Amino acid sequence: MYRTHHTMQNAGLWFLYILAAAILFLAAPVAAQESTVSYPNGNFIWDMEIQGNYVWCATTGSLVRWNKADGTYRQYTEKDGLADYGVYSITKDAQGNLWLGTRKGAQRFDGAAFTTFNTANSGLVNNAVHAVAVAQNGVIWIGTTAGLSRFDGKTWTNYTTQNSGIPYNYINSLAVDRNGVVWLAHYEYLKYRGVSSFDGTTWKTYTTENSGLKDNSVITIAVDDKNTKWFGASLTLISFDGQTWAEHAVPYVNDMTVDSKGALWAAAGGVPSGISPPSAYSLSSYNGKSWTTYPLDAKFDRPTLAYTRVRVDADGTVWFVTQEYYGSLSLHSYNGTMVKTYLTDGPLNYSFSGIAIDSMNRKWFATYHGVSCFDGKSWVNHLFTLTTDDVGTTVNLQSTNLFANWIKGIVVDRENVVWVCSEIGHVASYDGKAWKLYTHTRDSTFVGGLTYTIVVDRNNVKWFAGIYIKSYDGKTWTNYQQYKTFAAYSGAVDNDNVKWFGTFKEGVWSFDGTTWTNYYTSNSPLKGSILSAAADQNNVKWFASNDGMIYSFDGAAWKTYGQEVTGVKYPYSLYVDRNNVLWVLHNPLISFDGKTWKTWPDIKLGSLSAIALDADGYMWVASIYSVGEGGTLSAMKLSTGPTVVAETVPVNFAITGNYPNPFNPSTTISFSLTETGRASLAVYNVTGQKVRELVSGTLPAGWHSVVWDGRDQNGKPVSSGIYISRLMMRDKVTANRMLLMK
């Protein structure tokens, strides 16, 4: 039912935790960024090229080079000279150079250095490059959103609707045939516009109205060894040998290639609309007479939505990309018997919907394709595969599993259990050992339905906001849809344990355990739909609306903050950190310390974003767009402003975890004190014997950490096993398990 993927340590990430020694973060006007670690995406693959022993992948976030021999990879980012974090096309020339298409121009990469061609330093017609092709005579053809460019190594020539016979400027695919004729697929005004050709003198246009092209929505173009042109479209695949048009029953072709034996390979698959079965998808080849389809579904460990890219190397191994869900495009190889999957270290998907941080300082990410956890050293990815026991026999299981890993909300409760909810309405929890699933087939009191967010109240009751409002106290599900019909987008819990839910066109509803109260246009300034809710440590409630406003409510009075004050045009989400600073997920990022609204212009975010502050003072920012230095996931250490205000007092007396765990030979134990006083922290073995006293004395209220080097009171290394760290202060005692592995 559940699968866990472990990925290797990403080189260079360890220094993030060497830097993080103390936890002093902003509570006054925030200032300069101290350090940023970006986690570039290498799994969202737009295009690929095979060059000798390497498979090159153009991805959202980096250029990735996979070594076929040993399965290792290297990522090239903006730090290496990549023009833009998103690479959308890739091909190679006769000299072995790679040519890349990005949003900031075209690039040539000789294996050591990048050369950038853009409108500022060359004759390129437009910087938004979607396609690049190399002719046999070495001429580079570059398709952009504003025309076609030709580069012979010295001279640039541009073709647009203003100066040539090109019918449309937006070029989404191109290929050059064996006679040097360039073939272009066009997209214009939210509609595909067929194809055109240019032989150096004459332009020709081919559409369903004037040719045998059966479908104008051409997505990809290929040329085979016989100089036949192949056009992959939404409805069908069409070939053209110069005289005859032929239709092939392969719909939704996304990419094609020709192998060393002259066979044409097609990667196909459509995108479903809503929660419905996927359209036809296939990986197939054509030998000139017949088609062969390769049923590889049984060889994957997760449901597939489409095949999006395909290449064949000199050994006959087929390399292809599958789309598991929106935002997830993964690389595989197939040697005729076995399928191998190649994933760079990190989350399986970079469309994030939430971040939660547990007491061990592990970061948990809710994504559009599973749950990803990062402990500072390695990533573990969790995927769900539901069965009929989970959803019933009347449900389309294939379609359900495509959406089962679209995680909408994530939270860590007061017992360090991770809770998630998915697009299809099921809920799951993870106690550190196993996942537990909650569906209507497993619990008659459970009510499904789309859930957007999860909040935990002060009694550790979980509240699920979505189409319905439901709560779970660990034993019983309580459903509130019979009382209220609103659809809740967001939720928060204040200091009085009152639950607050932002809704669709019904303002905010609060619930104190007995009474529901509605705040909307008649009794508050709230308007529109409330996209996000948060409660700060002063018991002020904050709400973000789709009308662009941010509202606060202290229980007596409302305040409204418009764009002229906040700098926020479209507030996506709100987050209050432990220093009582309000963060607004916006493009760019906004913060409010109670006095000043601050804009962070260097931190760009997209609409699907999440943010959280960890125990080491690193702010984690996730987005489908660029963050920090080019990655789609970044951790940023921020420094305080010129005036440092003391941190707020922790809510809990607790050992918040130890990192790393398991460990060898040392670990950092973090704990929080709610008041100043004499405290002791000691390590015990499982038999109750004291091994080492680490702290003994008066400590101030706040967050603290201490390193245990794995030695006893006499300085001797202890053996492998489970150890208990115990924190004592007056009549308060708390403990945490640790594992030493040698």
Secondary structure, DSSP 8 states (H G I E B T S, - for coil): -EEEEEE---TT-THHHHH-------SSS---EEEEEE----SSEEEEEEETTEEEEEEBS-EEEEETTT--EEEE-GGGT-S-SBEEEEEE-TTS-EEEEETTEEEEE-SS-EEEE-TTTS--S-S-EEEEEE-TTS-EEEEETTEEEEE-SS-EEEE-TTTSS-S-S-EEEEEE-TTS-EEEEEEETTEEEEEEEE-SS-EEEE-TTTSS---S-EEEEEE-TT--EEEEESS-EEEE-SS-EEEES--SEEEEEE-TTS-EEEEEE---SSSS----EEEEEE-SS-EEE---GGG-SS---EEEEEEE-TTS-EEEEEEEETTEEEEEEE-SS-EEEE--SS-S---EEEEEE-TT--EEEEETTEEEEE-SS-EEEEEE---HHHH-TTS-HHHHHHHHT-EEEEEE-TTS-EEEEETTS-EEEE-SS-EEEE-TTT-TT---S-EEEEEE-TT--EEEEESSEEEE-SS-EEE-TTT----EEEEEE-TT--EEEEESSS-EEEE-SS-EEEESTTTSS--S-EEEEEE-TTS-EEEEETTS-EEEE-SS-EEEE-HHHH--SS--EEEE-TT--EEEE-SSEEEE-SS-EEEETT----SS-EEEE-TTSEEEEEEEEEETTTEEEEEEEE---SS-------S--EEEEEESSSBSS-EEEEEEESS-EEEEEEEEETTS-EEEEEEEEEE-SEEEEEEE-SB-TTS-B--SEEEEEEEEETTEEEEEEEEE--
